């Protein structure tokens, strides 16, 4: 990444209505964020692009939206009640809890949450003199403990004891896909190999949510599960890794900010696991999307715990088997942060520093901004409104902007990432032409109103 810092990204995101701290008027809440007017547009555009890639542009994928709450045995079957945990240690002075693996990584010690408690304790003990509490600076910590990340609720339980029969919020969104595998096979033309795609909510009782929207306690996951015959995973797995890398580049992420990295330690359900990493501002390369070879773990577990046969019978060979699964999973918040960071650009115009978001047209939260040169001239406002209505019918996300002088409007739209600004001036009233200003080059051209839609749909 360039010299852009995460603080600069956070500042622009708040200043321009992309992301707000959750419950801000009450002082905020750790790990919670709200997407503002322009943030929700960018987020929705990313979701649409992802959905199009898997569901609309392919004939072997089916969409799904499963319920957030699930029968509690689901999380027992998946292994989350026992294996879904992060290692923590507590400061003995101020009781602040730290993520042991992340603090070790920060000082250059290789560690991750998939190591055993004993392995992490050994590394922690060996490096205690280099570790200190981020809040009070104390170096005296308690033992390493594994902390389960599932969030308990009292849904449907009126005893008042949340631990008696807890119903969990989903630790990951993908379980709903496994629960509906049989339904999809029975109610659609789906034949293996095929995939199911879903964008769903997940909740994690993170020990130390941090780094803006990179690690939060409430998140959206875009997941695909591709069902294949047993032992036919290697070639398809490699193709999926390539396809996902290519998608990010096609969508506008610079290739030098992406890399593939294989996991050193595997989570309990995976036979192989790779991450697509992005070079995040101030953080460096870290996980953007996970690609996992889950073999037959999930459907086998849910068959066992539910008592329902989730095997598949090949209609041609009559062979019966539990399908293997190849998964892709990306947090939409991390995807949002990657695209926002990659688009963040600083240049100099006439000796003045300018910041803008170089987002492609299909991702930009506002496609076109329309302005009258002067807002106190009724004839200009009326003509500008006419152009605004015409463009809004065509592009949808069109913004009316008459606040401040024209230079301030341009700078504001630059930081929102608006590709084109259209200005109606006095010449418009005589020759029906407008000024179209390009965000990236700042070049301005006169264009006839009747030609606007066609020109704005392609580079000016």
C-alpha positions as CSV (number, residue, x, y, z in Angstrom):
1,X,0.0,0.0,0.0
2,X,1.1,3.6,-0.4
3,X,1.7,6.1,2.4
4,X,-2.1,6.3,3.1
5,X,-2.9,5.5,6.7
6,X,-5.9,3.8,8.1
7,X,-6.6,7.0,10.1
8,X,-7.0,8.9,6.8
9,X,-9.4,6.2,5.5
10,X,-11.4,6.4,8.8
11,X,-11.5,10.2,8.6
12,X,-12.8,10.3,5.0
13,X,-15.3,7.5,5.8
14,X,-16.8,9.6,8.6
15,X,-16.5,13.0,7.0
16,X,-18.2,11.9,3.7
17,X,-20.9,9.7,5.1
18,X,-19.5,6.3,4.4
19,X,-19.2,4.8,7.9
20,X,-20.2,6.0,11.3
21,X,-19.3,4.7,14.8
22,X,-22.3,2.6,16.0
23,X,-24.4,4.3,18.8
24,X,-22.1,7.3,18.5
25,X,-24.4,9.7,20.4
26,X,-24.1,7.4,23.4
27,X,-20.3,7.3,23.2
28,X,-20.1,4.4,20.7
29,X,-19.8,0.6,21.2
30,X,-16.7,-1.4,20.4
31,X,-16.7,-3.3,17.2
32,X,-20.0,-1.8,15.9
33,X,-20.4,0.5,12.9
34,X,-23.2,1.9,10.8
35,X,-22.9,2.5,7.1
36,X,-24.0,6.0,6.1
37,X,-25.8,7.1,2.9
38,X,-22.8,6.7,0.6
39,X,-21.4,3.7,2.5
40,X,-24.5,1.7,2.1
41,X,-24.6,2.5,-1.6
42,X,-21.0,1.3,-2.1
43,X,-21.7,-1.8,0.1
44,X,-24.8,-2.7,-1.9
45,X,-22.9,-2.2,-5.2
46,X,-20.3,-4.6,-4.0
47,X,-22.9,-7.2,-3.0
48,X,-24.6,-6.8,-6.4
49,X,-21.3,-7.4,-8.2
50,X,-20.5,-10.4,-6.1
51,X,-24.1,-11.9,-6.5
52,X,-23.9,-11.3,-10.3
53,X,-20.5,-13.1,-10.5
54,X,-21.9,-16.2,-8.9
55,X,-25.6,-16.4,-9.3
56,X,-26.5,-14.4,-12.5
57,X,-23.4,-15.1,-14.6
58,X,-23.3,-18.8,-13.9
59,X,-25.8,-21.7,-14.4
60,X,-24.4,-23.9,-11.7
61,X,-25.2,-21.7,-8.7
62,X,-28.3,-21.0,-6.7
63,X,-29.0,-18.2,-4.2
64,X,-30.1,-18.5,-0.6
65,X,-31.1,-16.4,2.4
66,X,-31.3,-18.5,5.5
67,X,-32.6,-17.5,8.9
68,X,-30.3,-16.0,11.5
69,X,-31.5,-18.1,14.4
70,X,-31.0,-21.8,14.1
71,X,-31.7,-24.9,16.2
72,X,-28.9,-24.9,18.9
73,X,-27.7,-28.4,17.9
74,X,-26.5,-26.9,14.6
75,X,-23.6,-25.3,16.4
76,X,-22.9,-28.4,18.3
77,X,-22.7,-30.4,15.0
78,X,-20.6,-27.7,13.3
79,X,-18.1,-27.8,16.2
80,X,-18.6,-24.2,17.1
81,X,-19.6,-24.8,20.7
82,X,-16.2,-26.4,21.4
83,X,-13.8,-25.3,18.7
84,X,-14.8,-21.7,17.8
85,X,-12.5,-19.8,20.2
86,X,-9.8,-17.2,20.4
87,X,-6.9,-17.2,22.9
88,X,-7.0,-14.5,25.5
89,X,-5.0,-13.4,28.5
90,X,-6.1,-10.9,31.1
91,X,-4.0,-8.0,32.6
92,X,-3.8,-8.6,36.3
93,X,-3.7,-4.8,37.0
94,X,-6.6,-3.4,34.9
95,X,-8.4,-6.6,33.7
96,X,-8.0,-5.7,30.0
97,X,-8.1,-8.8,27.8
98,X,-5.7,-9.2,24.9
99,X,-5.8,-11.5,21.9
100,X,-2.7,-13.6,22.6
101,X,-2.0,-14.6,19.0
102,X,-2.3,-11.1,17.7
103,X,-0.1,-9.6,20.4
104,X,2.6,-12.2,19.6
105,X,2.3,-11.5,15.9
106,X,2.8,-7.8,16.7
107,X,6.2,-8.5,18.1
108,X,7.2,-10.8,15.3
109,X,6.3,-14.2,16.8
110,X,4.5,-16.5,14.5
111,X,1.2,-17.6,16.1
112,X,-2.5,-18.0,15.3
113,X,-5.8,-18.9,17.0
114,X,-5.7,-22.4,15.6
115,X,-2.8,-23.4,17.8
116,X,-3.6,-25.3,21.0
117,X,-3.8,-23.5,24.3
118,X,-0.6,-25.2,25.4
119,X,1.3,-24.1,22.3
120,X,0.2,-20.6,22.7
121,X,0.9,-20.6,26.5
122,X,4.5,-21.7,25.7
123,X,5.0,-18.9,23.2
124,X,3.4,-16.4,25.5
125,X,5.7,-17.4,28.4
126,X,8.8,-17.2,26.3
127,X,7.9,-13.6,25.2
128,X,6.3,-12.1,28.4
129,X,9.1,-9.6,28.8
130,X,8.2,-8.1,25.3
131,X,4.5,-7.9,25.9
132,X,2.6,-5.2,27.8
133,X,-1.0,-4.3,28.4
134,X,-2.2,-1.9,25.7
135,X,-4.3,0.1,28.3
136,X,-2.1,0.4,31.4
137,X,1.4,-0.8,30.2
138,X,1.5,-3.6,32.9
139,X,3.4,-6.8,31.9
140,X,1.7,-9.1,34.4
141,X,-0.9,-11.3,32.7
142,X,-2.9,-14.3,33.7
143,X,-2.8,-17.6,31.9
144,X,-3.8,-18.1,28.2
145,X,-7.4,-19.2,28.0
146,X,-9.5,-20.1,24.9
147,X,-12.6,-17.9,24.8
148,X,-15.6,-19.1,22.8
149,X,-16.9,-16.5,20.3
150,X,-20.5,-17.6,20.0
151,X,-23.0,-15.0,21.1
152,X,-25.7,-16.5,23.4
153,X,-29.3,-15.2,23.4
154,X,-32.4,-16.1,25.4
155,X,-34.7,-16.4,22.4
156,X,-37.6,-18.7,23.3
157,X,-36.4,-19.2,26.8
158,X,-38.4,-17.5,29.5
159,X,-36.6,-19.1,32.6
160,X,-34.2,-16.1,32.9
161,X,-31.2,-18.4,32.7
162,X,-29.4,-17.7,29.5
163,X,-27.1,-20.7,30.0
164,X,-29.8,-23.3,30.5
165,X,-30.7,-23.7,26.9
166,X,-28.9,-21.0,24.9
167,X,-29.8,-20.2,21.4
168,X,-26.9,-18.7,19.5
169,X,-26.5,-16.0,17.0
170,X,-24.6,-17.4,14.0
171,X,-20.8,-17.5,14.4
172,X,-20.7,-17.9,10.6
173,X,-23.4,-17.5,8.0
174,X,-22.6,-20.6,5.9
175,X,-24.3,-23.1,8.2
176,X,-27.7,-22.2,6.6
177,X,-26.4,-23.4,3.3
178,X,-25.6,-26.9,4.6
179,X,-29.0,-27.1,6.4
180,X,-30.7,-26.3,3.1
181,X,-28.6,-28.5,0.8
182,X,-31.2,-31.2,0.6
183,X,-34.0,-28.6,0.0
184,X,-32.1,-27.1,-2.9
185,X,-31.5,-30.5,-4.5
186,X,-35.1,-31.5,-4.1
187,X,-36.7,-28.2,-5.4
188,X,-34.4,-27.1,-8.2
189,X,-32.6,-28.7,-11.2
190,X,-29.4,-28.7,-9.2
191,X,-27.0,-31.6,-10.1
192,X,-23.6,-32.0,-8.6
193,X,-21.3,-30.2,-9.1
194,X,-23.2,-27.1,-8.2
195,X,-22.9,-24.3,-5.7
196,X,-25.1,-22.3,-3.3
197,X,-24.4,-18.6,-2.7
198,X,-25.5,-16.5,0.3
199,X,-24.8,-13.1,1.9
200,X,-25.7,-13.4,5.6
201,X,-25.1,-12.0,9.0
202,X,-22.7,-13.4,11.5
203,X,-21.9,-12.4,15.1
204,X,-18.7,-12.9,17.1
205,X,-18.0,-12.0,20.7
206,X,-14.6,-10.6,19.7
207,X,-12.1,-10.1,22.6
208,X,-10.6,-7.0,21.1
209,X,-12.5,-5.7,18.0
210,X,-10.1,-3.3,16.3
211,X,-8.8,-1.6,13.1
212,X,-12.1,0.0,12.1
213,X,-14.4,-2.3,10.1
214,X,-11.6,-4.9,9.7
215,X,-12.6,-6.8,12.8
216,X,-16.1,-6.3,14.2
217,X,-18.6,-8.1,16.4
218,X,-21.4,-8.0,13.8
219,X,-20.5,-8.7,10.2
220,X,-21.9,-9.8,6.9
221,X,-20.4,-12.7,5.1
222,X,-20.6,-13.5,1.4
223,X,-20.2,-17.3,1.2
224,X,-20.2,-19.9,-1.6
225,X,-20.3,-23.6,-1.0
226,X,-19.5,-25.7,-4.1
227,X,-20.7,-29.3,-3.8
228,X,-18.6,-31.9,-5.6
229,X,-18.1,-35.7,-5.7
230,X,-15.6,-37.1,-3.2
231,X,-11.9,-36.7,-4.0
232,X,-12.6,-34.5,-7.0
233,X,-11.3,-31.4,-5.1
234,X,-7.8,-30.6,-6.2
235,X,-8.3,-29.2,-9.7
236,X,-11.5,-27.4,-8.9
237,X,-9.9,-25.9,-5.7
238,X,-7.0,-24.5,-7.7
239,X,-9.4,-23.0,-10.3
240,X,-11.5,-21.4,-7.5
241,X,-8.4,-19.7,-6.0
242,X,-7.5,-18.3,-9.4
243,X,-11.1,-17.2,-10.2
244,X,-11.4,-15.3,-7.0
245,X,-8.1,-13.5,-7.4
246,X,-9.0,-12.6,-11.0
247,X,-12.4,-11.2,-9.8
248,X,-10.8,-8.7,-7.5
249,X,-8.5,-7.5,-10.2
250,X,-11.4,-7.3,-12.7
251,X,-13.3,-5.2,-10.1
252,X,-10.5,-2.7,-9.9
253,X,-8.2,-3.8,-7.1
254,X,-4.5,-3.3,-8.0
255,X,-2.8,-6.7,-8.4
256,X,0.2,-5.7,-6.3
257,X,-2.1,-5.2,-3.3
258,X,-3.3,-8.9,-3.5
259,X,-1.6,-12.2,-2.6
260,X,-2.5,-15.8,-1.8
261,X,-1.3,-17.3,1.4
262,X,-1.7,-20.9,2.6
263,X,-2.7,-21.5,6.3
264,X,0.1,-22.9,8.4
265,X,-2.5,-24.3,10.9
266,X,-5.8,-25.6,9.8
267,X,-9.1,-24.9,11.4
268,X,-11.0,-28.1,12.5
269,X,-13.2,-28.4,9.4
270,X,-10.6,-27.8,6.7
271,X,-8.3,-30.2,4.7
272,X,-6.7,-27.2,3.0
273,X,-7.1,-23.4,3.4
274,X,-5.8,-20.3,1.7
275,X,-6.5,-16.7,2.2
276,X,-6.6,-13.9,-0.4
277,X,-4.8,-11.2,1.5
278,X,-5.0,-7.5,0.8
279,X,-2.4,-4.9,1.7
280,X,-4.6,-2.8,4.1
281,X,-3.4,0.7,5.1
282,X,-1.4,0.6,8.3
283,X,-2.0,-3.1,8.7
284,X,-0.2,-4.6,5.8
285,X,-1.2,-7.8,4.2
286,X,-4.0,-9.6,6.0
287,X,-7.0,-11.8,5.3
288,X,-9.6,-10.5,2.8
289,X,-11.2,-13.8,1.7
290,X,-10.9,-17.4,2.8
291,X,-10.9,-20.3,0.4
292,X,-11.4,-23.7,2.1
293,X,-11.5,-27.3,1.2
294,X,-14.0,-28.6,3.8
295,X,-14.2,-32.2,2.4
296,X,-17.4,-34.0,3.6
297,X,-17.1,-32.6,7.2
298,X,-20.2,-30.4,7.2
299,X,-22.8,-32.6,5.6
300,X,-21.5,-35.6,7.5
301,X,-21.9,-33.8,10.9
302,X,-25.3,-32.5,10.1
303,X,-26.5,-35.9,8.9
304,X,-25.2,-37.4,12.2
305,X,-26.7,-34.8,14.6
306,X,-30.0,-34.3,12.8
307,X,-30.7,-37.9,11.8
308,X,-31.5,-36.7,8.3
309,X,-29.7,-38.4,5.4
310,X,-27.8,-35.7,3.5
311,X,-26.2,-38.0,1.0
312,X,-26.6,-37.4,-2.8
313,X,-27.5,-40.0,-5.4
314,X,-25.9,-39.4,-8.8
315,X,-28.8,-39.6,-11.3
316,X,-26.6,-41.1,-14.0
317,X,-24.5,-43.7,-12.1
318,X,-26.9,-44.2,-9.1
319,X,-23.8,-43.8,-6.9
320,X,-24.7,-42.5,-3.4
321,X,-22.3,-40.3,-1.4
322,X,-21.8,-37.4,1.0
323,X,-20.6,-34.5,-1.2
324,X,-17.4,-32.7,-0.5
325,X,-17.5,-28.9,-0.3
326,X,-15.2,-26.1,-1.5
327,X,-15.9,-22.8,0.2
328,X,-15.2,-19.2,-0.4
329,X,-16.0,-16.7,2.4
330,X,-15.4,-13.0,2.6
331,X,-16.5,-10.5,5.1
332,X,-18.3,-7.6,3.3
333,X,-16.8,-5.1,5.7
334,X,-13.3,-6.2,4.8
335,X,-14.2,-6.1,1.1
336,X,-15.6,-2.6,1.6
337,X,-12.4,-1.5,3.3
338,X,-10.2,-3.0,0.6
339,X,-12.1,-1.3,-2.2
340,X,-12.3,2.0,-0.3
341,X,-8.6,1.9,0.5
342,X,-7.6,0.9,-3.1
343,X,-9.7,3.8,-4.5
344,X,-8.2,6.4,-2.1
345,X,-6.0,8.6,-4.3
346,X,-4.1,11.8,-3.6
347,X,-2.8,14.1,-6.3
348,X,-2.1,17.8,-6.9
349,X,-4.1,20.1,-9.0
350,X,-2.8,23.6,-9.7
351,X,-0.5,23.3,-6.7
352,X,-3.3,22.2,-4.4
353,X,-3.6,18.8,-2.8
354,X,-6.7,16.8,-3.8
355,X,-8.1,13.6,-2.4
356,X,-10.5,11.5,-4.4
357,X,-11.9,8.0,-4.6
358,X,-11.1,6.4,-7.9
359,X,-14.0,4.0,-7.9
360,X,-15.3,2.4,-11.1
361,X,-18.7,3.7,-12.3
362,X,-20.6,0.5,-11.3
363,X,-19.3,0.7,-7.7
364,X,-19.5,4.5,-7.2
365,X,-22.2,5.4,-4.6
366,X,-23.1,8.4,-6.8
367,X,-22.8,8.1,-10.5
368,X,-23.4,11.7,-11.5
369,X,-23.8,15.0,-9.6
370,X,-25.9,17.7,-11.2
371,X,-25.5,21.4,-10.3
372,X,-26.7,24.8,-11.4
373,X,-23.8,27.2,-11.6
374,X,-25.7,29.6,-9.4
375,X,-28.5,28.4,-7.1
376,X,-30.1,31.8,-6.9
377,X,-30.9,32.0,-10.6
378,X,-34.3,30.4,-11.1
379,X,-33.7,29.8,-14.9
380,X,-30.5,27.8,-14.2
381,X,-32.1,25.8,-11.4
382,X,-35.1,24.9,-13.5
383,X,-32.9,23.7,-16.4
384,X,-30.6,21.8,-14.0
385,X,-33.6,20.1,-12.4
386,X,-34.7,19.0,-15.9
387,X,-31.3,17.4,-16.6
388,X,-31.2,15.9,-13.0
389,X,-34.6,14.2,-13.5
390,X,-33.5,12.8,-16.9
391,X,-30.2,11.4,-15.6
392,X,-31.8,10.0,-12.4
393,X,-34.3,8.0,-14.5
394,X,-31.3,6.5,-16.4
395,X,-28.6,6.0,-13.7
396,X,-30.6,6.0,-10.4
397,X,-27.8,7.2,-8.1
398,X,-27.7,10.8,-9.2
399,X,-27.1,13.6,-6.7
400,X,-28.4,17.2,-6.8
401,X,-25.6,19.5,-5.4
402,X,-26.0,23.2,-5.2
403,X,-24.2,23.8,-1.9
404,X,-21.2,26.1,-2.0
405,X,-19.2,27.3,-5.0
406,X,-18.5,25.1,-7.9
407,X,-14.9,24.3,-6.7
408,X,-16.1,23.1,-3.3
409,X,-18.8,21.0,-5.0
410,X,-16.1,19.3,-7.2
411,X,-13.9,18.5,-4.1
412,X,-16.9,17.1,-2.2
413,X,-17.9,14.9,-5.1
414,X,-14.3,13.8,-5.6
415,X,-14.2,12.5,-2.0
416,X,-17.5,10.7,-2.5
417,X,-16.1,9.1,-5.6
418,X,-18.6,10.6,-8.1
419,X,-17.2,9.9,-11.6
420,X,-18.9,12.9,-13.3
421,X,-20.2,16.3,-12.4
422,X,-22.6,18.0,-14.8
423,X,-22.9,21.8,-14.5
424,X,-25.7,23.9,-16.0
425,X,-24.7,27.5,-16.8
426,X,-26.0,30.4,-18.8
427,X,-24.7,28.9,-22.1
428,X,-26.9,25.9,-21.5
429,X,-29.9,28.2,-21.8
430,X,-28.9,29.2,-25.4
431,X,-27.2,26.1,-26.9
432,X,-28.5,23.2,-24.7
433,X,-24.9,22.1,-23.8
434,X,-23.6,21.4,-20.3
435,X,-20.2,21.1,-18.7
436,X,-19.2,17.5,-17.9
437,X,-16.2,17.3,-15.5
438,X,-14.3,14.0,-15.2
439,X,-13.3,13.0,-11.7
440,X,-10.0,11.3,-12.5
441,X,-8.6,13.8,-15.0
442,X,-10.5,16.9,-13.9
443,X,-11.0,17.6,-17.6
444,X,-14.1,19.5,-18.6
445,X,-16.0,19.2,-21.9
446,X,-19.1,20.7,-23.3
447,X,-21.8,18.1,-24.1
448,X,-25.2,18.4,-25.6
449,X,-28.0,17.5,-23.1
450,X,-29.5,15.0,-25.5
451,X,-26.1,13.2,-25.7
452,X,-25.4,13.0,-22.0
453,X,-26.8,9.6,-21.2
454,X,-24.8,7.9,-24.0
455,X,-21.6,9.7,-23.1
456,X,-21.8,9.2,-19.3
457,X,-22.3,5.5,-19.9
458,X,-18.8,5.4,-21.4
459,X,-15.6,7.4,-20.8
460,X,-16.1,11.1,-21.7
